Amino acid sequence: MTSLQLTDTVGALVRDYPSLAALFETAEIDYCCGGRQTLAEACAQRGIDAQTFLKELEAAIETAPEPAIADLSLTALVDHIETVHHAYLQRELPRLEAQAEKVAAVHGSRDARLQQLHATVVALAAELKPHLQKEEQVLFPRLRQLEKSYDRAVDVLISAAIDCMQREHEETGVALSQLRRLSDGFTPPEWACNTYRVLLAGLLSLEKDLHQHIHKENNLLFPKAIALLEAKRLACAS
């Protein structure tokens, strides 16, 4: 039986055992932006019995094989994030914006929150588009370069870019929380039309993908990059 500890951080748990993400999602425990919390702290915040939840996590690990994403090189991890998560956002954000606008126009008089929902989707998309560009055009090329050679100027740029990306991830987390609140946990009312239901299903998928996306960057990619930077600094200094 795998032995986990209540002092383990939730980000590290999902980093080492990606299949646990589904359980954290169900429990509404933030393992991406809130990944530095210990399991005990996260359970206390959600009013969950920590020992019971710990046993559920251990049982899930025993029954699910783990992909080796944590073992990917820096370049391979960057490629994975771009091809899986960036591609998803570039495909889905325009669709979700259009659906949110339509639902707000048709049903906004019945539920005023739909106007706020639409505005939040638009604002989130407006934040994510330049965020992806900064990653693809500034940070990710430097991370690929870092595996090949070390340059002090690139070191400073990478460190500053990582700090910026982490701050923007926090803003994304706030927007996702607002979407969940405005939609009653992405639960459609009985009178919801099919477009409304499809929108909420799409926003739930967006939340899940962004949680995985941010987790892979905050808890896998960035620590791996920082560790490599430190190793290369030491190598250059010796």
C-alpha positions in Angstrom: 0.0 0.0 0.0 1.4 3.4 -1.0 2.0 5.6 2.1 1.0 9.2 1.8 1.4 11.8 4.5 -1.0 14.6 5.6 2.1 16.9 5.5 2.5 16.2 1.7 1.5 19.2 -0.4 -1.4 18.7 -2.7 0.6 19.9 -5.7 3.4 17.4 -5.0 0.8 14.6 -4.7 -0.7 15.3 -8.1 2.7 15.8 -9.5 3.8 12.3 -8.4 0.4 10.6 -8.8 -1.6 12.4 -11.6 -4.6 10.1 -11.3 -5.3 11.8 -8.0 -6.4 14.9 -9.8 -9.9 13.6 -10.3 -10.4 13.0 -6.5 -9.1 16.5 -5.8 -11.4 18.0 -8.4 -14.4 16.2 -6.8 -13.4 17.5 -3.4 -13.0 21.0 -4.9 -9.4 21.1 -3.6 -7.2 23.4 -5.6 -4.0 21.5 -6.5 -2.6 24.0 -9.1 -2.6 27.6 -7.7 -3.1 26.2 -4.2 -0.6 23.4 -4.7 1.6 24.5 -1.8 -1.0 23.7 0.8 -0.5 20.5 2.7 -3.1 17.8 2.4 -4.1 18.5 6.1 -4.5 22.2 5.4 -6.6 21.6 2.2 -8.9 19.2 4.0 -9.4 21.5 6.9 -10.3 24.3 4.5 -12.9 22.2 2.8 -14.3 20.6 6.0 -13.2 17.1 4.9 -12.0 14.4 7.3 -8.3 14.3 6.4 -7.7 10.6 7.4 -10.6 9.3 5.4 -9.6 11.3 2.3 -6.0 10.1 2.7 -7.2 6.5 2.6 -9.2 7.3 -0.6 -6.1 8.8 -2.2 -4.0 5.8 -1.3 -6.6 3.4 -2.7 -6.8 5.3 -5.9 -3.0 5.1 -6.4 -3.1 1.3 -6.0 -5.7 0.9 -8.8 -4.4 3.4 -11.4 -1.2 3.3 -13.4 0.7 6.5 -13.4 1.9 8.2 -16.6 5.6 9.2 -16.6 5.0 12.9 -17.3 7.0 14.0 -14.3 10.0 12.3 -15.9 9.8 14.2 -19.1 12.7 16.5 -20.0 12.2 20.2 -19.9 11.8 20.4 -23.6 9.5 17.4 -23.8 7.3 18.9 -21.0 7.1 22.3 -22.8 6.1 20.5 -26.0 3.4 18.5 -24.1 1.9 21.6 -22.6 1.8 23.4 -25.9 0.3 20.5 -27.9 -2.2 19.4 -25.3 -3.2 22.5 -23.2 -2.4 25.5 -25.4 -4.1 23.8 -28.4 -7.1 23.1 -26.2 -7.5 26.7 -25.1 -7.0 28.1 -28.6 -9.7 25.8 -29.9 -12.2 26.1 -27.0 -12.0 29.7 -25.9 -13.7 31.3 -29.0 -16.5 28.6 -28.8 -17.1 29.3 -25.1 -17.2 33.0 -25.6 -19.8 32.7 -28.4 -21.9 30.3 -26.4 -21.8 32.5 -23.3 -22.8 35.5 -25.3 -25.8 33.7 -26.8 -27.0 32.3 -23.5 -26.7 35.7 -21.8 -28.7 37.3 -24.6 -31.5 34.7 -24.6 -31.7 33.9 -20.8 -30.1 37.0 -19.2 -33.5 38.4 -18.2 -34.3 35.2 -16.3 -31.0 35.0 -14.5 -28.9 38.2 -14.3 -25.8 36.2 -13.3 -25.6 35.0 -17.0 -24.4 38.5 -18.0 -21.7 38.3 -15.3 -20.9 34.8 -16.5 -20.5 36.0 -20.1 -18.3 38.9 -18.9 -16.1 36.6 -16.9 -15.6 34.2 -19.8 -14.7 37.2 -22.1 -12.3 38.6 -19.5 -10.7 35.2 -18.9 -10.1 34.6 -22.6 -8.6 38.1 -22.9 -6.2 37.3 -20.1 -5.3 33.8 -21.4 -4.5 34.8 -25.0 -1.5 37.1 -24.2 -0.5 34.7 -21.4 -0.2 31.8 -24.0 1.7 34.1 -26.3 4.2 35.1 -23.6 4.8 31.4 -22.9 5.2 30.4 -26.5 7.2 33.3 -27.7 9.3 34.2 -24.6 9.5 31.6 -21.9 9.2 28.3 -23.6 11.9 29.0 -26.3 14.3 30.0 -23.5 13.5 26.8 -21.6 14.3 24.7 -24.6 17.6 26.7 -25.1 18.4 26.2 -21.4 18.8 22.5 -21.8 21.4 23.1 -24.5 23.4 25.9 -23.1 23.5 28.5 -20.2 23.5 32.2 -20.6 23.3 34.7 -17.7 20.9 37.0 -19.7 18.6 34.1 -20.4 18.8 33.1 -16.7 17.4 36.5 -15.6 14.7 36.4 -18.3 13.6 32.9 -17.3 13.3 33.8 -13.6 11.4 37.0 -14.3 9.0 35.2 -16.8 8.3 32.4 -14.3 7.4 34.9 -11.6 5.1 36.7 -14.1 3.4 33.4 -15.2 2.8 32.3 -11.6 1.1 35.7 -10.8 -1.1 35.3 -13.9 -2.0 31.8 -12.9 -3.4 33.2 -9.6 -5.6 35.5 -11.6 -6.8 32.6 -13.7 -7.7 30.7 -10.5 -9.8 33.6 -9.3 -11.7 33.7 -12.6 -12.4 30.0 -12.5 -13.7 30.3 -9.0 -16.0 33.1 -10.2 -17.3 31.0 -13.1 -18.1 28.1 -10.7 -19.9 30.5 -8.3 -21.9 32.1 -11.0 -23.0 28.8 -12.4 -23.8 26.9 -9.2 -20.9 24.6 -9.8 -21.6 24.4 -13.5 -25.1 22.9 -12.7 -27.8 23.9 -15.2 -31.3 24.8 -13.9 -34.2 22.7 -15.0 -35.3 25.2 -17.6 -31.9 25.4 -19.3 -31.9 25.0 -23.0 -29.3 22.7 -24.8 -27.0 25.6 -25.6 -27.0 26.6 -21.9 -26.2 23.0 -20.9 -23.5 22.6 -23.5 -21.9 25.9 -22.3 -21.8 24.7 -18.6 -20.3 21.4 -19.7 -17.7 23.2 -21.7 -16.8 25.5 -18.8 -16.5 22.5 -16.5 -14.1 20.9 -19.0 -12.2 24.3 -19.2 -11.8 24.3 -15.4 -10.5 20.7 -15.4 -8.1 21.4 -18.2 -6.8 24.6 -16.7 -6.3 23.0 -13.4 -4.1 20.3 -15.1 -2.4 22.9 -17.2 -1.5 25.2 -14.3 -0.5 22.2 -12.2 1.9 21.0 -14.8 3.5 24.4 -15.0 3.6 25.4 -11.3 4.4 22.0 -9.9 6.4 20.3 -12.7 7.8 22.7 -15.3 8.8 25.7 -13.2 10.5 23.7 -10.4 12.3 21.6 -13.1 13.5 24.8 -14.8 14.6 26.5 -11.6 16.5 23.3 -10.6 18.3 23.2 -14.0 19.1 26.9 -13.7 20.7 26.4 -10.3 22.7 23.4 -11.6 24.0 25.4 -14.6 24.9 28.3 -12.4 27.0 26.1 -10.2 28.6 24.4 -13.2 29.6 27.8 -14.6 30.9 29.0 -11.3 33.1 26.0 -10.7 
